[in-house]
Amino acid sequence: MRSTRTRQELESALALRVNLSLNLRSYLALRSQAIFRSLLERRDYSGKLTFDYENEKLHIRVRAADKKKARAAIQLSGGERSFSTISFLAAMWEAIENPFRALDEFDVFMVLSATARDRMGPTRF
């Protein structure tokens, strides 16, 4: 009797944890998507993150300011891809509230005018 009750309690606790975990995953996906879009808009870009949980993949599509169609991150130019990647990283950091953030030479492939403009003042991602 006691073991049956304990087992039921454990199964109930596990079901609750799984449910909370799925809710947290959905929340973080929505939050990171919103932050990603917000960061892209700083350069008049638009984009979308698609989380494919079943296949454990993430799809990133971005439309640069001067383009008509959104493309996969791998199809973007060096500068577009650098900015999109940084926006993605910053969105994930913000969504999970990581207390430490450090990057080095992320703007290697960015056009000189874009990097110079960004360095004119403090920009917080």
C-alpha positions as CSV (number, residue, x, y, z in Angstrom):
1,M,0.0,0.0,0.0
2,R,2.6,2.5,1.1
3,S,4.8,1.7,-2.0
4,T,1.9,2.2,-4.3
5,R,1.1,5.6,-2.7
6,T,4.8,6.6,-2.9
7,R,5.0,5.6,-6.6
8,Q,1.8,7.6,-7.4
9,E,3.3,10.6,-5.6
10,L,6.6,10.3,-7.6
11,E,4.7,9.9,-10.9
12,S,2.6,13.0,-10.1
13,A,5.7,15.0,-9.2
14,L,7.5,13.9,-12.4
15,A,4.4,14.8,-14.5
16,L,4.4,18.3,-12.8
17,R,8.1,18.8,-13.5
18,V,7.7,17.7,-17.2
19,N,4.8,20.1,-17.6
20,L,6.8,23.0,-15.9
21,S,9.8,22.2,-18.1
22,L,7.7,22.4,-21.3
23,N,6.1,25.7,-20.2
24,L,9.6,27.1,-19.5
25,R,10.8,26.0,-22.9
26,S,7.9,27.7,-24.6
27,Y,8.4,30.9,-22.6
28,L,12.1,31.0,-23.4
29,A,11.4,30.4,-27.1
30,L,8.8,33.2,-27.2
31,R,11.0,35.6,-25.2
32,S,14.2,34.9,-27.3
33,Q,12.1,35.3,-30.5
34,A,10.8,38.8,-29.4
35,I,14.3,39.9,-28.3
36,F,15.8,38.7,-31.5
37,R,13.3,40.6,-33.6
38,S,13.8,43.7,-31.5
39,L,17.6,43.6,-32.0
40,L,17.3,43.0,-35.7
41,E,15.0,46.0,-36.1
42,R,18.0,48.3,-35.0
43,R,19.3,47.9,-38.5
44,D,15.9,47.6,-40.2
45,Y,16.3,43.8,-40.5
46,S,13.5,41.3,-39.7
47,G,13.8,37.7,-38.8
48,K,12.4,34.6,-37.2
49,L,13.7,31.9,-35.0
50,T,12.0,28.5,-35.4
51,F,12.7,25.9,-32.7
52,D,12.3,22.4,-34.0
53,Y,12.3,20.4,-30.7
54,E,11.4,17.1,-32.3
55,N,14.5,17.2,-34.5
56,E,16.6,19.2,-32.0
57,K,17.3,22.0,-34.6
58,L,17.0,25.8,-34.7
59,H,16.2,27.6,-37.9
60,I,17.2,31.2,-38.3
61,R,15.8,33.3,-41.1
62,V,16.7,36.9,-41.7
63,R,15.7,39.6,-44.1
64,A,18.3,42.3,-44.4
65,A,17.3,46.0,-44.8
66,D,18.0,46.1,-48.6
67,K,16.6,42.6,-49.4
68,K,13.0,41.6,-50.3
69,K,13.1,38.0,-49.1
70,A,14.1,36.4,-45.8
71,R,17.0,33.9,-46.1
72,A,18.5,31.2,-44.0
73,A,21.5,32.5,-41.9
74,I,23.9,30.5,-44.0
75,Q,22.8,32.4,-47.2
76,L,23.5,35.8,-45.7
77,S,26.6,37.9,-46.5
78,G,29.4,38.0,-43.9
79,G,28.3,41.2,-42.3
80,E,24.6,40.3,-42.3
81,R,25.4,36.9,-40.8
82,S,27.7,38.4,-38.2
83,F,25.0,40.9,-37.1
84,S,22.3,38.2,-37.1
85,T,24.5,35.8,-35.1
86,I,25.3,38.5,-32.5
87,S,21.6,39.4,-32.3
88,F,20.8,35.7,-31.8
89,L,23.4,35.3,-29.1
90,A,22.3,38.5,-27.3
91,A,18.6,37.4,-27.5
92,M,19.5,34.0,-25.9
93,W,21.6,35.6,-23.2
94,E,18.8,38.1,-22.4
95,A,16.2,35.4,-22.4
96,I,18.0,33.1,-20.0
97,E,19.4,36.1,-18.0
98,N,23.0,35.0,-18.2
99,P,25.1,37.2,-15.8
100,F,28.3,37.0,-17.8
101,R,28.7,38.0,-21.4
102,A,31.8,38.4,-23.4
103,L,32.6,38.5,-27.2
104,D,35.8,39.1,-29.1
105,E,36.1,40.3,-32.7
106,F,32.5,39.6,-33.6
107,D,32.5,42.3,-36.2
108,V,35.3,41.0,-38.4
109,F,33.0,40.6,-41.5
110,M,31.0,43.7,-41.0
111,V,31.3,46.6,-43.4
112,L,33.6,49.3,-42.0
113,S,30.9,52.0,-42.1
114,A,28.6,49.8,-40.1
115,T,31.2,49.0,-37.4
116,A,32.3,52.6,-37.2
117,R,28.7,53.8,-36.7
118,D,28.1,51.2,-34.0
119,R,31.2,52.3,-32.1
120,M,30.2,56.0,-32.1
121,G,28.2,55.4,-28.9
122,P,27.5,52.7,-26.4
123,T,25.1,50.1,-27.8
124,R,23.7,47.5,-25.5
125,F,22.6,44.3,-27.0
